[in-house]
Amino acid sequence: MTNASVPRKALLWLATGALAAGLVACDSDSGGANTAEESAGGQRAASSGHPNIVWVLTDDLSSDLVDYMPHVKAMEKNGMSFSNYTVTDSLCCPSRSSLFTGKFPHNTGVFTNMPPDGGFGTFHEKGNEDKTFATALKKQGYRTAMMGKYLNGYEPDMTVNGEKNYVPPGWDEWDVAGNGYKEYDYTLNQNGRTVDHGHDPEDYLTDVVNEKGQDFIEDSVKEKKPFVLDISTFAPHGPATPAPQDENTYQDLELPRPAAFDKTPTDAPQWLTDKKSFTPQQIKKITKTYRKRVRAVQAVDRMIGDLQEKLEKEGVYDDTVFAFASDNGFHMGQYRLMPGKQTAFDTDVNVPLVVTGPGVERGATTGAIASNIDICPTFTELGGGSPDPAADGRSLVPLLKGDTPKDWPRTALVEHHGPTTSAKDPDKPGKGSGNPPSYEALRTDRYTYVAYENGSHEYYDRSKDPDMLHNVYAQLSSDTKKQLASQTEKLTDCKGAEECGAAARAD
C-alpha cells in the first residue's frame, strides 16, 4: 500500500452548502423511508460535489498508540490533527452518544453504559436514534453504513418496538456486533439478519468489517451516490485480541514511562489518595497490557490503509473526507493507576482526531478546542445540510479550512457519572485502575478544572504543568473559583448550539 497524498482541490463541496437549505442536520424524524423529498435530496447530493465520508472510530485508543500506526501517521502528514480534541466522557456509551447526535450527555440522557442512565436502551428511549448524522445525511441522499460496535447494551438479535433483529433508523447498511470485544465468537446483525461467527482466522472482527467496508464503498460508487461509512472497531478495548498475524509481534516492547507514571498529583482528590508505588508485578502486568494494545491496533491500521486503497481504486479518494478518532483515551500507569479510563486526566479525555480530504489543510495541527459533539454537525455540513441548532456542538469545517472563527468555543465540557460497579459492564474498572465518583470538568487549551459531587475540586494549569501533577485549586482566588463554578453550571444546563456555544466561550 502506497500512502497517497491528498491534493488541494477546489472547495466545491464547501461552496455548495446552501444547496440543501431547509434540510435539518443531526435531526431527522425519518426512519429511512424513501420519500419524494429524500429522492430529490439524493439527486442533488449526487451531483453537488459534496464529499464521501469515511469515519474510523476506535475503542479505548490513547494517543501513545498512534506511533505504532503508520497509516494514521501518514494521515497526520496529509491532513489536519486536533491537539485539543476532548470527549464528553471517557466512557464508551456516553461518548458515542455525543458523536452520533452532537449533544452533551445531559441532553442525550446517556451518562453510563447501562440503564437507568445509560446504554443503548436509554439512547433509544430518549429518541436519540432519530437525530443522528446518519438520518441527516440520508436526507441528503447519502448511502449510510454502520459497522462494528454500536452502543453498549445493543444485541444483534434484540427485538425493539416489535422489530426483531432491530436496525436503527438512518442506516442503509448495518453490520453490527453485540459483544465483539474478543474479536471472535460473536454474532453480527447484517441488515436485520443475524450471522454467527466462530474462532477461525477469517472470523477476526476487525478484518470482517474491513472487507465489508470495502464492499460498501464499491457498491456506493456503482450506484453513483455519495456515502458515509462508519466503521467502529472494538480494538484496542480489552482483552485487546490481536489479528492472527500480529500475535507474536512486539514481544519485547518497552513500556513508556511518562512524567506522571507511578506518581500522584499533589493535593489529589480523595479517590486518588493513598496510592502506593507500583510493585514489579504490577509493572509487569501494565507492560503486558500495553504490548497487547499495540498488537491490537495493527489490524485497525491495516484496515485504514485498505480502505484508502479501495477509495483510490474506485477513483473517489480525492472526493472523500477520511477521519480517525477514538471514543475515549486510556491511562497506563499514570497517576499510579492500573490500566483504565473514566478520569478527567488528559490520558483519558484528550484523544486523537485526524482528518484528511478535499480542502483540508495538509500537515496542519490546530489547537482550537474541539469536542465529539462537533462530529455530527461537521458531517452534516460536509454533506450539504445545515447543522441543527438543537445540537450542542458546531461544525469543524471552518477549522479544516484553516480558519478559526472569532466566536469559537474556548471550553470543552466533560460529564461523568460514577463510580461504576456493575459486573455486567464491560468497562467496570479493574482493581487499582481508578473509579472516580461523579464529576463535571472543564478543559481549555490552558487548564483542566474538575468539580466532584462530593465537593472536592481539581485545577491543573497545563500551560505550566502539562503532566497534570499539581492540583492548585486551593491557590485560586475566590473570584476565579466562582467563575469556574458558574461556567460549569451554565454548560451542564445548556441546550443547543447557541446557548452551549456562549457558555463555552466564557473564559
BAFI-705850 format. One record per residue (C-alpha): x, y, z. Coordinates in nm, 2 decimals, always signed. Each point is the difference from the previous one (the first is absolute). Layout:
# residues N
+--------+--------+--------+
|     xx |     yy |     zz |
+--------+--------+--------+
|      X |      Y |      Z |
...
+--------+--------+--------+
END
This chain:
# residues 507
+--------+--------+--------+
|     xx |     yy |     zz |
+--------+--------+--------+
|  +0.00 |  +0.00 |  +0.00 |
|  +0.14 |  +0.34 |  -0.10 |
|  -0.11 |  +0.29 |  +0.21 |
|  -0.17 |  +0.24 |  -0.24 |
|  +0.02 |  +0.37 |  +0.07 |
|  -0.32 |  +0.21 |  +0.00 |
|  +0.01 |  +0.27 |  -0.27 |
|  -0.13 |  +0.34 |  +0.07 |
|  -0.32 |  +0.01 |  -0.19 |
|  -0.25 |  +0.27 |  -0.07 |
|  -0.24 |  +0.03 |  +0.29 |
|  -0.31 |  -0.08 |  -0.20 |
|  -0.15 |  -0.20 |  +0.27 |
|  +0.04 |  +0.30 |  +0.24 |
|  -0.14 |  +0.25 |  -0.24 |
|  -0.32 |  -0.20 |  -0.06 |
|  -0.11 |  +0.00 |  +0.36 |
|  -0.31 |  +0.19 |  -0.08 |
|  -0.11 |  -0.27 |  -0.24 |
|  -0.19 |  -0.19 |  +0.27 |
|  -0.14 |  +0.31 |  +0.17 |
|  -0.30 |  -0.10 |  +0.21 |
|  +0.11 |  -0.35 |  +0.07 |
|  +0.06 |  -0.07 |  +0.36 |
|  +0.34 |  -0.13 |  +0.11 |
|  +0.07 |  -0.23 |  +0.30 |
|  -0.38 |  -0.02 |  +0.04 |
|  -0.24 |  -0.21 |  -0.21 |
|  -0.34 |  -0.14 |  +0.07 |
|  +0.05 |  -0.23 |  -0.30 |
|  +0.07 |  -0.37 |  +0.06 |
|  +0.16 |  -0.04 |  -0.34 |
|  -0.31 |  +0.00 |  -0.20 |
|  +0.05 |  +0.08 |  -0.37 |
|  -0.21 |  +0.31 |  -0.02 |
|  -0.03 |  +0.23 |  -0.30 |
|  +0.19 |  +0.26 |  +0.20 |
|  +0.29 |  -0.24 |  +0.07 |
|  +0.01 |  -0.11 |  -0.36 |
|  +0.03 |  +0.36 |  -0.11 |
|  +0.27 |  +0.05 |  +0.26 |
|  +0.18 |  -0.30 |  -0.13 |
|  +0.01 |  +0.14 |  -0.35 |
|  +0.13 |  +0.33 |  +0.13 |
|  +0.27 |  -0.16 |  +0.22 |
|  +0.12 |  -0.23 |  -0.27 |
|  +0.08 |  +0.29 |  -0.23 |
|  +0.10 |  +0.26 |  +0.25 |
|  +0.36 |  -0.09 |  +0.05 |
|  -0.05 |  -0.07 |  +0.37 |
|  +0.26 |  -0.24 |  +0.13 |
|  -0.04 |  -0.36 |  +0.11 |
|  +0.09 |  -0.06 |  +0.36 |
|  +0.19 |  -0.29 |  +0.16 |
|  +0.00 |  +0.01 |  +0.38 |
|  +0.22 |  -0.24 |  +0.18 |
|  -0.07 |  +0.00 |  +0.38 |
|  +0.21 |  -0.21 |  +0.23 |
|  -0.08 |  -0.12 |  +0.36 |
|  +0.23 |  +0.11 |  +0.29 |
|  +0.28 |  +0.11 |  -0.23 |
|  +0.24 |  +0.24 |  +0.17 |
|  +0.24 |  +0.24 |  -0.17 |
|  +0.30 |  -0.21 |  +0.08 |
|  -0.11 |  -0.27 |  -0.24 |
|  +0.00 |  +0.22 |  -0.31 |
|  +0.38 |  -0.04 |  -0.03 |
|  -0.06 |  -0.36 |  -0.09 |
|  -0.26 |  +0.08 |  -0.27 |
|  +0.19 |  +0.11 |  -0.32 |
|  -0.32 |  +0.07 |  -0.19 |
|  -0.12 |  +0.23 |  +0.27 |
|  +0.34 |  +0.17 |  +0.00 |
|  -0.03 |  +0.05 |  -0.37 |
|  -0.35 |  +0.15 |  +0.05 |
|  +0.16 |  +0.25 |  +0.24 |
|  +0.24 |  +0.11 |  -0.29 |
|  -0.28 |  +0.01 |  -0.25 |
|  -0.27 |  +0.17 |  +0.21 |
|  -0.08 |  +0.18 |  +0.32 |
|  +0.05 |  -0.12 |  +0.36 |
|  -0.20 |  +0.14 |  +0.29 |
|  +0.22 |  +0.04 |  +0.31 |
|  -0.28 |  +0.11 |  +0.22 |
|  -0.27 |  -0.25 |  -0.09 |
|  -0.19 |  -0.10 |  +0.31 |
|  -0.27 |  -0.26 |  +0.06 |
|  -0.31 |  +0.07 |  +0.21 |
|  +0.08 |  -0.29 |  +0.22 |
|  +0.29 |  -0.25 |  +0.01 |
|  -0.25 |  -0.29 |  -0.03 |
|  -0.13 |  -0.18 |  -0.31 |
|  -0.38 |  +0.05 |  -0.01 |
|  -0.03 |  +0.37 |  +0.11 |
|  +0.28 |  +0.09 |  -0.23 |
|  -0.15 |  -0.18 |  -0.30 |
|  -0.34 |  +0.14 |  +0.07 |
|  +0.15 |  +0.35 |  -0.03 |
|  +0.17 |  -0.10 |  -0.32 |
|  -0.32 |  -0.11 |  -0.17 |
|  -0.21 |  +0.29 |  +0.12 |
|  +0.22 |  +0.30 |  +0.06 |
|  -0.13 |  +0.03 |  +0.35 |
|  +0.14 |  -0.01 |  +0.35 |
|  -0.09 |  -0.29 |  +0.23 |
|  -0.24 |  +0.23 |  +0.19 |
|  -0.20 |  +0.04 |  -0.32 |
|  +0.02 |  -0.36 |  -0.13 |
|  -0.07 |  -0.14 |  +0.34 |
|  +0.28 |  -0.25 |  -0.04 |
|  +0.26 |  +0.03 |  +0.28 |
|  +0.11 |  -0.36 |  +0.04 |
|  +0.00 |  -0.33 |  -0.18 |
|  -0.31 |  -0.14 |  +0.17 |
|  -0.35 |  +0.10 |  +0.10 |
|  -0.15 |  +0.19 |  +0.17 |
|  +0.24 |  +0.28 |  -0.11 |
|  +0.18 |  -0.16 |  -0.29 |
|  +0.03 |  -0.27 |  -0.27 |
|  -0.18 |  -0.06 |  -0.32 |
|  -0.34 |  -0.02 |  +0.18 |
|  +0.03 |  +0.35 |  +0.13 |
|  +0.13 |  +0.13 |  -0.33 |
|  -0.30 |  -0.15 |  -0.18 |
|  -0.26 |  +0.09 |  +0.25 |
|  +0.11 |  +0.37 |  -0.01 |
|  -0.06 |  +0.01 |  -0.37 |
|  +0.36 |  +0.06 |  -0.09 |
|  +0.01 |  -0.25 |  -0.29 |
|  -0.23 |  +0.23 |  -0.20 |
|  +0.25 |  +0.28 |  +0.02 |
|  +0.34 |  -0.12 |  -0.11 |
|  +0.24 |  +0.08 |  -0.28 |
|  -0.12 |  -0.32 |  -0.17 |
|  -0.36 |  +0.13 |  -0.02 |
|  +0.12 |  +0.35 |  -0.10 |
|  +0.22 |  -0.13 |  -0.28 |
|  -0.26 |  -0.25 |  -0.12 |
|  -0.23 |  +0.30 |  -0.06 |
|  +0.28 |  +0.15 |  -0.21 |
|  +0.00 |  -0.31 |  -0.23 |
|  +0.30 |  -0.17 |  +0.16 |
|  +0.04 |  -0.38 |  +0.03 |
|  +0.07 |  -0.07 |  +0.36 |
|  +0.18 |  -0.29 |  +0.17 |
|  +0.07 |  -0.09 |  +0.36 |
|  +0.24 |  -0.29 |  +0.07 |
|  +0.16 |  -0.14 |  +0.31 |
|  -0.09 |  +0.13 |  +0.34 |
|  -0.32 |  +0.21 |  +0.06 |
|  -0.10 |  +0.07 |  +0.36 |
|  +0.04 |  -0.20 |  +0.32 |
|  -0.32 |  -0.21 |  +0.06 |
|  -0.08 |  -0.05 |  -0.37 |
|  -0.03 |  -0.36 |  -0.10 |
|  -0.03 |  -0.12 |  -0.36 |
|  -0.31 |  -0.22 |  +0.07 |
|  -0.19 |  +0.24 |  +0.22 |
|  -0.36 |  +0.10 |  -0.06 |
|  -0.08 |  +0.37 |  +0.03 |
|  -0.35 |  +0.14 |  -0.05 |
|  -0.10 |  -0.33 |  -0.15 |
|  +0.28 |  -0.01 |  -0.25 |
|  +0.21 |  -0.31 |  +0.03 |
|  +0.38 |  +0.03 |  -0.07 |
|  -0.04 |  +0.37 |  +0.04 |
|  +0.17 |  +0.24 |  -0.24 |
|  -0.01 |  +0.37 |  +0.10 |
|  -0.14 |  +0.27 |  -0.24 |
|  +0.23 |  +0.17 |  -0.25 |
|  +0.23 |  -0.29 |  -0.09 |
|  -0.01 |  -0.16 |  -0.35 |
|  +0.27 |  -0.25 |  +0.09 |
|  +0.02 |  -0.14 |  +0.36 |
|  +0.27 |  -0.26 |  +0.10 |
|  +0.02 |  +0.03 |  +0.38 |
|  +0.11 |  -0.23 |  +0.27 |
|  -0.11 |  -0.02 |  +0.36 |
|  +0.28 |  -0.14 |  +0.22 |
|  +0.28 |  +0.02 |  -0.25 |
|  +0.28 |  +0.08 |  +0.25 |
|  +0.17 |  -0.33 |  -0.05 |
|  +0.00 |  +0.05 |  -0.38 |
|  -0.12 |  -0.37 |  -0.04 |
|  -0.31 |  -0.20 |  +0.09 |
|  -0.25 |  +0.29 |  -0.05 |
|  -0.32 |  +0.06 |  -0.19 |
|  -0.05 |  +0.27 |  -0.26 |
|  -0.33 |  +0.16 |  -0.09 |
|  +0.03 |  +0.03 |  -0.37 |
|  -0.29 |  +0.21 |  -0.12 |
|  -0.25 |  -0.17 |  +0.23 |
|  +0.15 |  -0.35 |  -0.04 |
|  +0.21 |  -0.15 |  +0.27 |
|  +0.32 |  -0.18 |  -0.10 |
|  +0.22 |  -0.19 |  +0.24 |
|  +0.38 |  +0.01 |  -0.02 |
|  +0.24 |  -0.24 |  +0.15 |
|  +0.36 |  -0.02 |  +0.09 |
|  +0.17 |  -0.05 |  -0.34 |
|  +0.25 |  +0.26 |  -0.13 |
|  -0.26 |  +0.13 |  -0.25 |
|  -0.24 |  +0.08 |  +0.29 |
|  +0.23 |  +0.26 |  +0.15 |
|  -0.24 |  +0.29 |  +0.04 |
|  +0.22 |  +0.29 |  -0.11 |
|  +0.08 |  -0.18 |  -0.32 |
|  -0.36 |  -0.08 |  -0.06 |
|  -0.12 |  +0.36 |  +0.02 |
|  +0.30 |  +0.10 |  -0.21 |
|  -0.12 |  -0.22 |  -0.28 |
|  -0.36 |  +0.11 |  +0.04 |
|  +0.11 |  +0.36 |  +0.00 |
|  +0.18 |  -0.04 |  -0.33 |
|  -0.31 |  -0.17 |  -0.15 |
|  -0.21 |  +0.29 |  +0.11 |
|  +0.23 |  +0.25 |  -0.17 |
|  -0.01 |  -0.20 |  -0.32 |
|  -0.38 |  -0.04 |  +0.00 |
|  -0.05 |  +0.37 |  +0.07 |
|  +0.22 |  +0.10 |  -0.29 |
|  -0.19 |  -0.23 |  -0.23 |
|  -0.32 |  +0.17 |  +0.12 |
|  +0.16 |  +0.34 |  -0.06 |
|  -0.11 |  +0.13 |  +0.34 |
|  +0.20 |  +0.18 |  +0.27 |
|  +0.06 |  -0.21 |  +0.31 |
|  +0.09 |  +0.00 |  +0.36 |
|  +0.17 |  -0.30 |  +0.15 |
|  +0.02 |  -0.03 |  +0.38 |
|  +0.24 |  -0.28 |  +0.10 |
|  +0.02 |  -0.02 |  +0.37 |
|  +0.25 |  -0.26 |  +0.12 |
|  +0.00 |  -0.18 |  +0.34 |
|  +0.38 |  +0.02 |  +0.00 |
|  +0.20 |  +0.08 |  +0.19 |
|  -0.25 |  -0.05 |  +0.29 |
|  +0.08 |  -0.29 |  +0.23 |
|  +0.08 |  -0.28 |  -0.04 |
|  +0.17 |  +0.16 |  -0.29 |
|  +0.01 |  -0.31 |  -0.22 |
|  +0.25 |  +0.04 |  -0.29 |
|  -0.06 |  -0.13 |  -0.35 |
|  +0.17 |  -0.34 |  -0.07 |
|  +0.30 |  +0.15 |  -0.18 |
|  +0.07 |  +0.24 |  +0.29 |
|  -0.01 |  -0.25 |  +0.29 |
|  +0.38 |  -0.02 |  +0.04 |
|  +0.09 |  +0.36 |  -0.08 |
|  +0.13 |  +0.26 |  +0.25 |
|  +0.11 |  -0.27 |  +0.25 |
|  +0.27 |  +0.22 |  +0.15 |
|  -0.15 |  +0.34 |  -0.04 |
|  +0.09 |  +0.22 |  +0.29 |
|  -0.27 |  +0.17 |  +0.21 |
|  +0.00 |  +0.38 |  -0.03 |
|  +0.04 |  +0.18 |  +0.33 |
|  -0.11 |  +0.36 |  -0.05 |
|  +0.05 |  +0.25 |  +0.28 |
|  -0.33 |  -0.09 |  +0.17 |
|  +0.08 |  -0.37 |  +0.01 |
|  -0.02 |  -0.15 |  +0.35 |
|  -0.06 |  +0.35 |  +0.15 |
|  -0.31 |  +0.16 |  +0.15 |
|  -0.08 |  +0.37 |  -0.02 |
|  +0.07 |  +0.23 |  +0.30 |
|  -0.32 |  +0.06 |  +0.19 |
|  -0.17 |  -0.28 |  -0.19 |
|  -0.38 |  -0.06 |  +0.04 |
|  -0.11 |  -0.26 |  +0.26 |
|  -0.06 |  -0.28 |  -0.25 |
|  +0.37 |  +0.03 |  -0.12 |
|  +0.17 |  +0.03 |  +0.34 |
|  +0.20 |  -0.27 |  +0.18 |
|  +0.11 |  -0.16 |  -0.32 |
|  +0.32 |  -0.20 |  +0.06 |
|  +0.29 |  -0.02 |  -0.25 |
|  -0.03 |  -0.29 |  -0.25 |
|  +0.14 |  -0.34 |  +0.08 |
|  +0.21 |  -0.18 |  -0.26 |
|  -0.29 |  -0.23 |  -0.06 |
|  -0.23 |  +0.29 |  -0.08 |
|  +0.24 |  +0.16 |  -0.24 |
|  +0.03 |  -0.34 |  -0.17 |
|  -0.38 |  -0.01 |  -0.03 |
|  -0.01 |  +0.35 |  -0.14 |
|  +0.28 |  -0.08 |  -0.25 |
|  -0.19 |  -0.31 |  -0.12 |
|  -0.32 |  +0.20 |  -0.05 |
|  +0.19 |  +0.27 |  -0.19 |
|  +0.15 |  -0.26 |  -0.24 |
|  -0.34 |  -0.15 |  -0.06 |
|  -0.15 |  +0.33 |  -0.08 |
|  +0.28 |  +0.08 |  -0.25 |
|  -0.06 |  -0.34 |  -0.17 |
|  -0.38 |  +0.06 |  -0.01 |
|  +0.03 |  +0.33 |  -0.19 |
|  +0.20 |  -0.15 |  -0.28 |
|  -0.31 |  -0.14 |  -0.17 |
|  -0.17 |  +0.33 |  +0.04 |
|  +0.29 |  +0.18 |  -0.17 |
|  +0.00 |  -0.25 |  -0.28 |
|  -0.37 |  +0.05 |  -0.04 |
|  +0.05 |  +0.37 |  -0.04 |
|  +0.26 |  -0.07 |  -0.27 |
|  -0.23 |  -0.25 |  -0.18 |
|  -0.30 |  +0.25 |  +0.01 |
|  +0.22 |  +0.27 |  -0.14 |
|  +0.13 |  -0.23 |  -0.27 |
|  -0.36 |  -0.10 |  -0.09 |
|  -0.10 |  +0.37 |  -0.03 |
|  +0.29 |  +0.05 |  -0.24 |
|  -0.09 |  -0.30 |  -0.20 |
|  -0.36 |  +0.11 |  -0.04 |
|  +0.12 |  +0.35 |  -0.10 |
|  -0.16 |  +0.18 |  +0.30 |
|  +0.29 |  +0.05 |  +0.24 |
|  +0.04 |  +0.37 |  -0.10 |
|  -0.37 |  +0.05 |  +0.07 |
|  -0.01 |  -0.16 |  +0.34 |
|  +0.05 |  +0.15 |  +0.35 |
|  +0.17 |  -0.27 |  +0.21 |
|  -0.01 |  +0.05 |  +0.38 |
|  +0.16 |  -0.20 |  +0.28 |
|  -0.06 |  +0.02 |  +0.38 |
|  -0.08 |  -0.19 |  +0.32 |
|  -0.30 |  +0.00 |  +0.23 |
|  +0.23 |  +0.06 |  +0.30 |
|  +0.35 |  -0.03 |  +0.11 |
|  +0.17 |  -0.23 |  +0.25 |
|  +0.26 |  +0.04 |  +0.28 |
|  +0.28 |  -0.25 |  +0.03 |
|  +0.17 |  +0.05 |  +0.34 |
|  -0.04 |  +0.38 |  +0.01 |
|  -0.11 |  +0.13 |  +0.35 |
|  +0.08 |  -0.34 |  +0.15 |
|  -0.31 |  -0.14 |  -0.18 |
|  +0.00 |  -0.34 |  -0.16 |
|  -0.13 |  -0.01 |  -0.36 |
|  -0.34 |  +0.17 |  -0.03 |
|  -0.20 |  +0.31 |  -0.07 |
|  -0.29 |  +0.21 |  +0.13 |
|  +0.22 |  +0.28 |  +0.15 |
|  +0.02 |  +0.36 |  -0.11 |
|  +0.38 |  -0.02 |  -0.06 |
|  +0.11 |  +0.06 |  -0.36 |
|  +0.10 |  -0.36 |  -0.03 |
|  -0.37 |  -0.08 |  +0.00 |
|  -0.18 |  +0.29 |  -0.15 |
|  +0.24 |  +0.16 |  -0.25 |
|  +0.01 |  -0.24 |  -0.30 |
|  +0.12 |  +0.00 |  -0.36 |
|  -0.21 |  +0.15 |  -0.27 |
|  +0.16 |  +0.00 |  -0.35 |
|  -0.18 |  +0.11 |  -0.32 |
|  +0.11 |  -0.01 |  -0.36 |
|  -0.19 |  +0.09 |  -0.32 |
|  -0.08 |  +0.26 |  -0.26 |
|  +0.06 |  +0.35 |  +0.14 |
|  +0.15 |  -0.12 |  +0.32 |
|  +0.33 |  +0.16 |  +0.09 |
|  +0.29 |  -0.24 |  -0.04 |
|  +0.25 |  -0.07 |  +0.28 |
|  -0.18 |  +0.25 |  +0.23 |
|  -0.08 |  -0.02 |  +0.37 |
|  -0.27 |  +0.22 |  +0.15 |
|  -0.01 |  +0.08 |  +0.37 |
|  -0.36 |  +0.12 |  -0.02 |
|  -0.23 |  -0.16 |  +0.25 |
|  -0.19 |  -0.28 |  -0.16 |
|  -0.23 |  -0.27 |  +0.14 |
|  -0.18 |  -0.31 |  -0.10 |
|  -0.33 |  +0.20 |  +0.00 |
|  +0.15 |  +0.18 |  -0.31 |
|  +0.01 |  -0.32 |  -0.21 |
|  -0.37 |  -0.02 |  -0.10 |
|  -0.02 |  +0.37 |  -0.10 |
|  +0.32 |  -0.04 |  -0.20 |
|  -0.11 |  -0.31 |  -0.19 |
|  -0.34 |  +0.17 |  -0.07 |
|  +0.16 |  +0.31 |  -0.14 |
|  +0.24 |  -0.20 |  -0.21 |
|  -0.31 |  -0.18 |  -0.14 |
|  -0.17 |  +0.32 |  -0.10 |
|  -0.23 |  +0.04 |  +0.30 |
|  -0.04 |  +0.28 |  +0.25 |
|  +0.11 |  -0.10 |  +0.35 |
|  -0.29 |  -0.03 |  +0.23 |
|  -0.02 |  +0.28 |  +0.25 |
|  -0.13 |  -0.25 |  +0.26 |
|  +0.34 |  -0.18 |  -0.01 |
|  +0.24 |  +0.13 |  +0.26 |
|  +0.32 |  -0.01 |  -0.22 |
|  +0.09 |  +0.18 |  -0.31 |
|  +0.16 |  -0.09 |  -0.33 |
|  +0.38 |  -0.03 |  -0.02 |
|  -0.01 |  +0.08 |  -0.37 |
|  +0.15 |  +0.36 |  +0.06 |
|  +0.29 |  -0.16 |  +0.19 |
|  +0.06 |  -0.25 |  -0.27 |
|  +0.04 |  +0.29 |  -0.25 |
|  +0.25 |  +0.16 |  +0.24 |
|  -0.23 |  +0.27 |  +0.14 |
|  -0.09 |  +0.03 |  +0.37 |
|  -0.30 |  +0.22 |  +0.04 |
|  +0.02 |  +0.28 |  +0.26 |
|  -0.30 |  -0.14 |  +0.18 |
|  +0.15 |  -0.35 |  +0.02 |
|  -0.06 |  -0.19 |  +0.34 |
|  +0.29 |  +0.01 |  +0.24 |
|  -0.12 |  -0.26 |  +0.24 |
|  -0.09 |  -0.37 |  -0.02 |
|  -0.23 |  -0.17 |  +0.25 |
|  +0.04 |  -0.35 |  +0.14 |
|  -0.29 |  -0.16 |  +0.19 |
|  +0.05 |  -0.33 |  +0.20 |
|  -0.22 |  -0.21 |  +0.21 |
|  +0.18 |  -0.24 |  +0.24 |
|  +0.12 |  -0.21 |  +0.16 |
|  -0.06 |  -0.29 |  -0.24 |
|  -0.10 |  -0.31 |  +0.20 |
|  -0.20 |  -0.24 |  -0.22 |
|  +0.18 |  -0.33 |  -0.08 |
|  -0.19 |  +0.00 |  -0.34 |
|  +0.16 |  +0.32 |  -0.11 |
|  +0.30 |  -0.08 |  -0.23 |
|  +0.16 |  +0.32 |  +0.12 |
|  -0.02 |  -0.08 |  +0.37 |
|  +0.34 |  +0.12 |  +0.13 |
|  +0.24 |  -0.27 |  +0.10 |
|  +0.17 |  +0.01 |  +0.34 |
|  +0.21 |  +0.31 |  +0.04 |
|  -0.09 |  +0.15 |  -0.34 |
|  -0.20 |  +0.29 |  +0.13 |
|  -0.38 |  +0.03 |  +0.05 |
|  -0.07 |  +0.37 |  +0.08 |
|  -0.33 |  +0.13 |  +0.13 |
|  -0.23 |  +0.22 |  -0.21 |
|  +0.16 |  +0.32 |  -0.13 |
|  -0.02 |  +0.28 |  -0.25 |
|  +0.32 |  +0.13 |  -0.16 |
|  +0.10 |  +0.30 |  -0.21 |
|  +0.29 |  -0.04 |  -0.24 |
|  +0.15 |  +0.30 |  -0.19 |
|  +0.33 |  +0.03 |  -0.19 |
|  +0.16 |  +0.12 |  +0.33 |
|  -0.17 |  -0.18 |  +0.30 |
|  -0.21 |  -0.28 |  +0.12 |
|  -0.26 |  +0.06 |  +0.28 |
|  -0.18 |  -0.29 |  +0.17 |
|  -0.30 |  +0.03 |  +0.24 |
|  -0.10 |  -0.32 |  +0.18 |
|  -0.35 |  -0.06 |  +0.14 |
|  +0.16 |  -0.06 |  +0.34 |
|  +0.13 |  +0.36 |  +0.01 |
|  +0.36 |  -0.05 |  -0.09 |
|  +0.17 |  +0.18 |  -0.28 |
|  +0.30 |  -0.01 |  -0.23 |
|  +0.17 |  +0.27 |  -0.21 |
|  +0.30 |  -0.07 |  -0.22 |
|  +0.18 |  +0.28 |  -0.18 |
|  +0.11 |  -0.20 |  -0.30 |
|  +0.19 |  +0.30 |  -0.14 |
|  +0.24 |  -0.05 |  +0.28 |
|  -0.08 |  -0.35 |  +0.11 |
|  -0.07 |  -0.20 |  -0.32 |
|  +0.02 |  -0.33 |  +0.18 |
|  -0.27 |  +0.10 |  +0.25 |
|  +0.20 |  -0.08 |  +0.31 |
|  -0.08 |  +0.31 |  +0.21 |
|  -0.36 |  +0.07 |  +0.11 |
|  +0.00 |  +0.37 |  +0.08 |
|  -0.37 |  +0.05 |  +0.05 |
|  +0.06 |  +0.11 |  +0.36 |
|  +0.22 |  +0.28 |  -0.12 |
|  -0.26 |  +0.16 |  -0.23 |
|  -0.17 |  +0.32 |  +0.09 |
|  -0.36 |  -0.01 |  +0.12 |
|  -0.11 |  +0.19 |  -0.31 |
|  +0.17 |  -0.26 |  -0.23 |
|  -0.17 |  -0.28 |  +0.19 |
|  -0.34 |  +0.16 |  -0.03 |
|  +0.06 |  +0.06 |  -0.37 |
|  +0.09 |  -0.36 |  -0.06 |
|  -0.30 |  -0.12 |  +0.19 |
|  -0.23 |  +0.23 |  -0.19 |
|  +0.13 |  -0.10 |  -0.34 |
|  -0.03 |  -0.37 |  +0.10 |
|  -0.36 |  +0.06 |  +0.10 |
|  -0.08 |  +0.18 |  -0.32 |
|  +0.16 |  -0.27 |  -0.22 |
|  -0.17 |  -0.29 |  +0.19 |
|  -0.34 |  +0.17 |  -0.05 |
|  +0.04 |  +0.12 |  -0.36 |
|  -0.20 |  -0.12 |  -0.29 |
|  +0.08 |  +0.07 |  -0.37 |
|  +0.29 |  +0.14 |  -0.19 |
|  -0.07 |  +0.37 |  +0.08 |
|  -0.04 |  -0.04 |  +0.38 |
|  +0.27 |  -0.26 |  +0.04 |
|  +0.24 |  +0.20 |  -0.23 |
|  -0.05 |  +0.31 |  +0.21 |
|  +0.07 |  -0.19 |  +0.32 |
|  +0.31 |  -0.17 |  -0.16 |
|  +0.14 |  +0.34 |  -0.10 |
|  +0.02 |  +0.14 |  +0.36 |
|  +0.36 |  -0.03 |  +0.12 |
+--------+--------+--------+
END
